[in-house]
Amino acid sequence: MADALWRPTAPLDNLRRRATLLADIRRFFTERDVLEVEVPVLSRRATSDPHIESISADCSGDRAYLATSPEFGLKRLVAGGFGDCYYLGKAFRDGEAGGRHNPEFTMLEWYRLGWDDHRLMIEVGELLSRLLKISRVCSYSYRALFLQMLGLDPHRATFAELKACVTEHLDISFEPAGRDECLDLLMSHYIEPRMSSGITLLYDFPASQAALARVEEDEQGVPVARRFEAYVGGMELANGYWELTDAAEQLRRFEADQRYREAHGRPVRPFEERLVEALVAGMPDCAGVALGVDRLVMLACEAERIDQVVAFPIDRA
């Protein structure tokens, strides 16, 4: 007999494990004097990120958007002098549904004042080690991992060399449009599936993938994005930055995102100019990271799909 559509898709044992993990996360930050905060999940500003889409809603006759992350609210709190803080709650992204995605999902995001990306990366490893009972933690620069697994320097390789590498190692039916698409394909389809079962921390990404992170030269004099990602068994869990605090550069990146959206036929919506104003006022040096809680629960429960750890995914919401 077909499962009744009113029922939760996740087993109750998984939902109990989820509740335990949420409590453990809060205990971790309480022990470290990082304060939980709430920020709006409904705003008149949308994301400008070319690779993420906001979900729109009508609010008192005005167009509003569900937050794709708590980032802008948290940064405004940090700029206002709030100090170390974290958010644990819902975020929303349009068009993201599948085995590891749901349009409504749970995100953990936190900010540490006076820290850089490397110091925060260590704390991410400590959190994941505690929650998942994993002792093995390995750190690699983006360059080192590409050299180890593919034998090429991702920062210096030409577009032609990257395309040749994609052709050699991947079976795809289209031609990548640029360097970053080649790198993303090699990372997601070749490197990630070959990562160890432990925790992998990857840092110093290509400068073209900086998003809202600082860009600085590495030990070889190559500009790199001061950001990192955390993986467990090849599943991406977290994305962290040594945060950009330059207001003019932040505005330039927002405007570049808007131009990219317009050129590629994507919606161009109001962006968060209040973050730029907060940076003008003076946001302290800090590092921040966002972590996908649903994927974390999947790993803890050894689940293969997100609907095994979410009570009511989009098809039952």
TORFIKE-146740 format. One line per 5 residues: number of its first residue (from 1); their letters; for each residue x, y, z of C-alpha. Coordinates in Angstrom, 1 decimal. Layout:
% TORFIKE-146740
NUM> A> X,Y,Z  ... .
END
This chain:
% TORFIKE-146740
1> MADAL> 0.0,0.0,0.0  1.3,3.4,-0.9  2.6,5.5,2.0  -0.1,8.1,3.2  1.0,11.6,2.1 .
6> WRPTA> 0.3,13.0,5.6  3.1,10.9,7.1  6.6,12.3,7.8  9.2,10.9,5.4  11.9,10.6,8.0 .
11> PLDNL> 12.0,7.7,10.5  11.3,8.9,14.1  14.7,7.6,15.2  16.4,10.0,12.7  14.2,12.9,13.9 .
16> RRRAT> 15.3,12.1,17.5  18.9,12.1,16.4  18.4,15.4,14.6  17.0,16.9,17.9  20.1,15.6,19.8 .
21> LLADI> 22.4,17.1,17.2  20.8,20.5,17.4  21.1,20.5,21.2  24.8,19.4,20.9  25.4,22.3,18.5 .
26> RRFFT> 24.0,24.8,20.9  26.0,23.3,23.8  29.2,23.6,21.7  28.7,27.3,21.2  27.5,28.0,24.8 .
31> ERDVL> 30.8,26.5,26.0  32.7,28.9,23.8  30.6,32.0,24.7  29.2,32.4,21.2  25.6,33.8,21.5 .
36> EVEVP> 22.7,32.5,19.5  20.8,35.3,17.6  17.8,35.6,15.3  17.8,37.5,12.1  14.9,38.1,9.6 .
41> VLSRR> 14.1,35.3,7.2  11.8,37.7,5.2  13.4,40.7,3.6  12.8,43.3,0.8  16.4,42.4,-0.4 .
46> ATSDP> 17.3,39.3,-2.3  20.6,37.5,-3.0  22.7,38.8,-5.8  24.7,35.6,-6.0  24.5,34.4,-9.7 .
51> HIESI> 24.3,30.8,-8.6  21.5,31.0,-6.0  17.9,32.1,-6.5  15.7,33.7,-3.8  12.1,32.6,-3.3 .
56> SADCS> 9.8,35.6,-3.6  6.7,36.4,-1.6  4.1,39.2,-1.3  4.4,41.0,2.0  1.8,43.8,2.8 .
61> GDRAY> 1.6,44.6,-0.9  5.4,44.8,-1.4  7.7,42.2,-3.0  9.7,40.4,-0.4  12.1,37.5,-0.4 .
66> LATSP> 12.9,34.5,1.9  16.5,34.6,3.1  18.9,32.3,1.2  21.1,32.5,4.3  21.3,34.6,7.5 .
71> EFGLK> 24.6,36.2,6.4  23.6,39.7,5.8  21.7,40.0,9.1  24.5,38.5,11.1  27.1,40.8,9.5 .
76> RLVAG> 25.0,43.8,10.3  24.9,42.6,14.0  28.6,42.2,14.0  29.1,45.7,12.5  26.8,47.0,15.2 .
81> GFGDC> 29.1,45.7,17.9  27.3,42.5,18.9  30.3,40.2,19.0  30.7,36.5,18.3  27.3,35.1,17.3 .
86> YYLGK> 25.6,32.3,15.5  22.2,31.5,13.8  20.7,28.1,13.8  17.4,28.0,11.8  15.8,28.0,8.4 .
91> AFRDG> 17.0,29.3,5.0  15.3,29.1,1.6  16.6,28.7,-2.0  14.5,28.3,-5.1  15.0,25.4,-7.5 .
96> EAGGR> 17.0,23.3,-5.1  15.4,19.9,-4.5  16.9,16.5,-4.8  18.8,13.8,-2.8  20.8,16.4,-0.9 .
101> HNPEF> 18.7,19.6,-1.3  15.3,20.9,-0.2  14.1,24.5,-0.9  13.6,24.9,2.9  16.6,23.8,4.9 .
106> TMLEW> 18.3,24.3,8.2  21.5,26.3,8.3  24.1,27.0,11.0  26.1,30.1,10.5  28.5,31.8,12.9 .
111> YRLGW> 31.1,34.7,13.1  34.3,35.0,15.1  35.7,38.5,15.7  39.5,38.9,15.2  39.8,35.4,13.5 .
116> DDHRL> 41.0,34.6,10.0  39.8,31.7,7.8  42.5,29.3,9.1  41.6,29.7,12.7  37.9,29.3,12.0 .
121> MIEVG> 38.7,26.3,9.9  40.2,24.6,13.0  37.0,25.3,14.9  34.9,23.8,12.1  37.0,20.6,12.3 .
126> ELLSR> 36.5,20.5,16.1  32.7,20.9,15.8  32.4,18.2,13.2  34.7,15.8,15.1  32.6,16.2,18.2 .
131> LLKIS> 29.2,15.8,16.4  30.1,13.0,14.1  32.7,11.2,16.3  35.4,11.4,13.6  39.0,11.8,14.7 .
136> RVCSY> 40.7,12.0,11.3  40.9,15.7,10.0  43.0,16.5,7.0  43.8,20.0,5.6  44.9,20.8,2.1 .
141> SYRAL> 45.2,23.9,0.0  43.1,23.9,-3.2  46.3,23.8,-5.2  47.8,20.9,-3.2  44.7,18.7,-3.6 .
146> FLQML> 44.5,19.3,-7.4  48.2,18.6,-7.8  47.9,15.4,-5.7  44.8,14.1,-7.5  45.1,15.5,-11.0 .
151> GLDPH> 48.7,16.7,-11.4  47.9,20.3,-12.4  48.0,23.7,-10.6  44.5,25.0,-10.7  45.7,28.6,-10.3 .
156> RATFA> 48.1,28.6,-13.2  46.6,26.1,-15.6  45.3,27.6,-18.8  41.7,27.2,-19.9  42.9,24.7,-22.6 .
161> ELKAC> 44.8,22.6,-20.1  41.7,22.5,-17.8  39.4,21.5,-20.6  41.8,18.7,-21.6  41.8,17.5,-18.0 .
166> VTEHL> 38.0,17.5,-17.9  37.9,15.5,-21.2  40.5,13.0,-19.9  38.8,12.3,-16.5  35.1,13.1,-17.0 .
171> DISFE> 32.4,11.8,-19.3  30.3,14.9,-20.0  28.1,15.8,-23.0  28.9,19.6,-23.1  31.9,21.8,-23.3 .
176> PAGRD> 32.7,23.9,-20.2  32.2,27.6,-20.7  35.2,28.8,-18.6  38.0,28.1,-16.2  35.7,28.1,-13.1 .
181> ECLDL> 33.3,25.7,-14.7  36.2,23.3,-15.4  37.4,23.6,-11.9  33.9,23.0,-10.4  33.4,19.9,-12.6 .
186> LMSHY> 36.7,18.4,-11.6  36.1,19.2,-8.0  32.5,17.8,-7.8  32.8,14.9,-10.2  36.4,13.7,-9.7 .
191> IEPRM> 38.0,15.0,-6.5  35.1,14.9,-4.1  34.1,11.2,-4.7  37.8,10.3,-4.0  38.1,12.1,-0.7 .
196> SSGIT> 38.7,10.1,2.5  35.9,9.1,4.9  37.2,11.5,7.4  37.0,15.3,7.6  38.7,17.2,4.8 .
201> LLYDF> 39.3,21.0,5.1  40.1,22.7,1.8  41.5,26.3,1.7  42.9,29.0,-0.6  40.4,28.8,-3.4 .
206> PASQA> 40.9,30.6,-6.8  40.5,34.3,-6.6  37.7,34.1,-9.1  35.6,32.1,-6.6  36.1,34.6,-3.7 .
211> ALARV> 32.3,35.4,-3.3  32.4,37.6,-0.1  35.9,36.6,1.0  39.1,38.6,1.0  41.6,38.0,-1.8 .
216> EEDEQ> 45.3,37.9,-0.9  48.5,36.5,-2.4  49.6,33.1,-1.3  53.2,31.9,-0.7  53.8,31.7,-4.4 .
221> GVPVA> 52.6,35.2,-5.1  49.3,34.0,-6.7  46.0,35.8,-5.6  43.8,33.4,-3.8  40.4,33.7,-2.1 .
226> RRFEA> 40.7,33.4,1.7  37.9,31.0,2.1  37.6,27.3,2.9  35.2,24.4,2.6  34.7,21.4,4.8 .
231> YVGGM> 33.8,17.9,3.6  33.1,14.6,5.2  33.5,11.6,3.0  33.3,13.8,-0.1  30.0,15.5,1.0 .
236> ELANG> 30.4,19.3,1.2  29.1,20.6,4.6  30.5,24.1,5.2  31.8,27.1,3.4  33.7,29.8,5.3 .
241> YWELT> 35.4,33.1,4.6  37.9,35.5,6.1  35.3,38.2,5.6  35.6,41.1,3.2  35.4,44.4,5.1 .
246> DAAEQ> 36.2,46.8,2.3  32.9,48.6,1.5  33.9,49.8,-2.0  35.0,46.3,-3.0  31.8,44.8,-1.6 .
251> LRRFE> 29.7,47.2,-3.7  31.8,46.4,-6.8  31.1,42.7,-6.3  27.4,43.2,-5.8  27.2,45.3,-8.9 .
256> ADQRY> 29.3,42.7,-10.9  26.8,40.0,-9.7  23.9,42.1,-11.0  25.5,42.6,-14.4  26.2,38.9,-14.6 .
261> REAHG> 22.5,38.1,-13.8  21.3,40.6,-16.4  23.6,39.2,-19.1  22.5,35.7,-18.4  18.8,36.4,-18.3 .
266> RPVRP> 18.4,35.8,-14.6  16.2,37.9,-12.3  17.8,41.2,-11.1  16.5,42.0,-7.7  17.3,44.6,-5.0 .
271> FEERL> 20.6,43.7,-3.3  21.6,44.2,0.3  23.0,47.7,0.1  22.6,47.9,3.9  25.6,45.6,4.2 .
276> VEALV> 27.7,48.1,2.2  26.5,50.8,4.6  27.5,48.6,7.6  31.0,48.1,6.1  31.3,51.9,5.6 .
281> AGMPD> 30.4,52.3,9.3  33.1,49.8,10.1  32.7,46.0,10.5  35.5,44.5,12.6  37.9,41.9,11.1 .
286> CAGVA> 36.2,38.5,11.4  35.7,35.1,9.9  32.4,33.5,9.2  31.1,30.1,8.1  27.8,28.5,7.0 .
291> LGVDR> 27.1,24.8,7.6  24.3,22.7,6.1  22.6,21.0,9.1  20.4,18.6,7.1  23.5,17.1,5.4 .
296> LVMLA> 25.2,16.9,8.8  22.2,14.9,10.1  22.4,12.7,7.0  25.9,11.7,7.9  25.0,11.2,11.6 .
301> CEAER> 22.1,8.9,10.6  23.9,7.3,7.6  21.1,8.4,5.4  21.3,8.5,1.7  18.6,11.2,1.0 .
306> IDQVV> 17.6,14.4,2.7  14.0,13.2,3.0  15.2,10.6,5.5  16.2,13.3,8.0  13.6,16.0,7.2 .
311> AFPID> 10.1,15.3,8.5  8.2,17.0,5.6  10.3,17.8,2.5  8.8,20.0,-0.3  6.6,17.3,-1.8 .
316> RA> 4.8,16.9,1.6  5.0,20.5,2.9 .
END
